Structure formats: C-alpha cells, structure tokens
Amino acid sequence: MTDTEYDIIDELYFVTPFRTLLEKTGLPVLELENHLRLLLEQDYVKCFYPDPDTELAYETTSFGALARDCYFLATKPGLLAHNTR
C-alpha cells in the first residue's frame, strides 16, 4: 500500500462522497480516480451509487463516468491493510 492509498483509506472509515475525499486528500481528480481504481481492484474499497446505501459493483469500463458521483467506504481487508502497515 502506497502512502497515497494509505491516506485515502484513512478517510474511508465512514461512507464518503468523492468530492469530500477530493478535498480531504488534496489530490488532483484523475490521480484520486486512479488510486480508487487500484483500491477497488484490490477489494480495499467499496463503491456506492447513486446514494450511500446502494453498493455498486466495480466495472472498469463504467467507473470513470461515475466515479465523481460515487460514495466510497473502506472494506474489512482495506482496513486491515491500513492498520497493519
């Protein structure tokens, strides 16, 4: 887990919208999207859309179009990786 991914997961103990995550991390939009992709592929993060209660299965082809409207939450494996670093 990179330092940036660690910082992202640090903000995802609770369901968090993309815009808030963008503000808290200070990352450029595309960089945040790319890190979220990697975290989703590792099953370290869950994605929710169109509201914070509806989980969305991660699909590489549609993620870019939806990412900025999604909510995110760290998964149990993500929290374990974060806390054992």
Backbone hydrogen bonds in HBPLUS format (Angstrom, degrees):
<---DONOR---> <-ACCEPTOR-->    atom                        ^
c    i                          cat <-CA-CA->   ^        H-A-AA   ^      H-
h    n   atom  resd res      DA  || num        DHA   H-A  angle D-A-AA Bond
n    s   type  num  typ     dist DA aas  dist angle  dist       angle   num
A0006-TYR N   A0002-THR O   2.92 MM   4  6.14 153.5  1.99 148.0 156.0     1
A0007-ASP N   A0003-ASP O   2.95 MM   4  6.23 155.6  2.01 146.5 152.4     2
A0008-ILE N   A0004-THR O   2.96 MM   4  6.26 149.4  2.05 147.1 155.7     3
A0009-ILE N   A0005-GLU O   2.98 MM   4  6.19 172.4  1.98 154.2 155.4     4
A0010-ASP N   A0006-TYR O   2.93 MM   4  6.08 144.5  2.06 143.2 154.0     5
A0011-GLU N   A0008-ILE O   2.97 MM   3  5.43 148.3  2.07 110.3 119.4     6
A0012-LEU N   A0009-ILE O   2.92 MM   3  4.93 159.4  1.96 107.0 113.9     7
A0074-ALA N   A0012-LEU O   2.88 MM  62  5.13 169.0  1.89 143.8 142.9     8
A0016-THR N   A0072-PHE O   2.86 MM  56  5.27 159.0  1.90 147.8 154.8     9
A0072-PHE N   A0016-THR O   2.78 MM  56  5.27 154.8  1.84 137.3 144.2    10
A0020-THR N   A0017-PRO O   3.12 MM   3  5.46 120.0  2.50 105.7 119.5    11
A0021-LEU N   A0017-PRO O   3.04 MM   4  6.34 163.1  2.07 156.8 162.2    12
A0018-PHE N   A0070-CYS O   3.02 MM  52  5.92 150.6  2.11 171.8 162.5    13
A0022-LEU N   A0018-PHE O   2.81 MM   4  6.06 150.2  1.89 153.0 162.1    14
A0023-GLU N   A0019-ARG O   3.06 MM   4  6.33 156.3  2.11 144.4 149.7    15
A0024-LYS N   A0020-THR O   2.86 MM   4  6.09 165.6  1.88 156.6 160.5    16
A0025-THR N   A0021-LEU O   2.98 MM   4  5.99 160.0  2.03 147.2 152.0    17
A0026-GLY N   A0022-LEU O   2.99 MM   4  5.77 147.1  2.10 139.1 148.2    18
A0032-LEU N   A0028-PRO O   2.97 MM   4  6.23 162.2  2.00 161.7 167.0    19
A0033-GLU N   A0029-VAL O   2.94 MM   4  6.23 163.5  1.97 155.1 160.0    20
A0034-ASN N   A0030-LEU O   2.96 MM   4  6.14 159.0  2.01 144.8 150.2    21
A0035-HIS N   A0031-GLU O   2.99 MM   4  6.25 160.2  2.03 150.6 155.6    22
A0036-LEU N   A0032-LEU O   2.89 MM   4  6.09 158.5  1.94 153.0 159.4    23
A0037-ARG N   A0033-GLU O   2.92 MM   4  6.18 151.9  2.00 147.5 155.3    24
A0038-LEU N   A0034-ASN O   3.12 MM   4  6.44 161.9  2.16 147.8 151.3    25
A0039-LEU N   A0035-HIS O   2.94 MM   4  6.21 159.3  1.99 150.4 156.3    26
A0040-LEU N   A0036-LEU O   2.82 MM   4  5.98 153.8  1.88 150.4 157.5    27
A0041-GLU N   A0037-ARG O   2.88 MM   4  6.13 157.3  1.94 152.6 159.0    28
A0042-GLN N   A0038-LEU O   3.07 MM   4  6.29 137.1  2.26 139.7 150.7    29
A0044-TYR N   A0039-LEU O   2.84 MM   5  5.10 161.3  1.88 165.1 160.4    30
A0043-ASP N   A0040-LEU O   3.04 MM   3  4.95 156.4  2.10 101.9 109.0    31
A0075-THR N   A0044-TYR O   2.97 MM  31  5.21 165.4  2.00 118.6 121.3    32
A0046-LYS N   A0073-LEU O   2.71 MM  27  5.25 160.7  1.75 158.2 165.0    33
A0073-LEU N   A0046-LYS O   3.15 MM  27  5.25 148.4  2.25 138.5 141.8    34
A0056-LEU N   A0047-CYS O   2.80 MM   9  5.53 175.0  1.80 143.2 144.2    35
A0048-PHE N   A0071-TYR O   2.82 MM  23  4.93 154.3  1.88 146.5 146.8    36
A0071-TYR N   A0048-PHE O   2.89 MM  23  4.93 156.7  1.95 142.0 148.6    37
A0049-TYR N   A0054-THR O   2.84 MM   5  5.67 147.9  1.95 168.6 170.1    38
A0054-THR N   A0051-ASP O   3.35 MM   3  5.79 166.6  2.37 117.1 120.4    39
A0063-PHE N   A0059-GLU O   3.07 MM   4  5.90 139.3  2.25 159.3 169.5    40
A0066-LEU N   A0063-PHE O   3.04 MM   3  5.26 132.7  2.27 104.1 117.1    41
A0067-ALA N   A0063-PHE O   2.76 MM   4  5.50 146.2  1.87 166.6 173.7    42
A0069-ASP N   A0066-LEU O   2.83 MM   3  5.55 160.4  1.87 131.6 138.2    43
A0070-CYS N   A0067-ALA O   3.19 MM   3  5.23 164.1  2.22 106.7 111.4    44
A0079-LEU N   A0075-THR O   2.84 MM   4  6.13 156.5  1.89 154.7 160.8    45
A0080-LEU N   A0076-LYS O   2.91 MM   4  6.13 157.3  1.96 153.1 159.5    46
A0081-ALA N   A0077-PRO O   2.96 MM   4  6.13 160.5  2.00 145.0 150.1    47
A0082-HIS N   A0078-GLY O   2.91 MM   4  6.05 151.6  1.99 141.9 150.5    48
A0083-ASN N   A0079-LEU O   2.85 MM   4  5.98 158.3  1.89 148.1 153.4    49
A0084-THR N   A0080-LEU O   3.00 MM   4  6.00 132.4  2.23 143.5 154.1    50
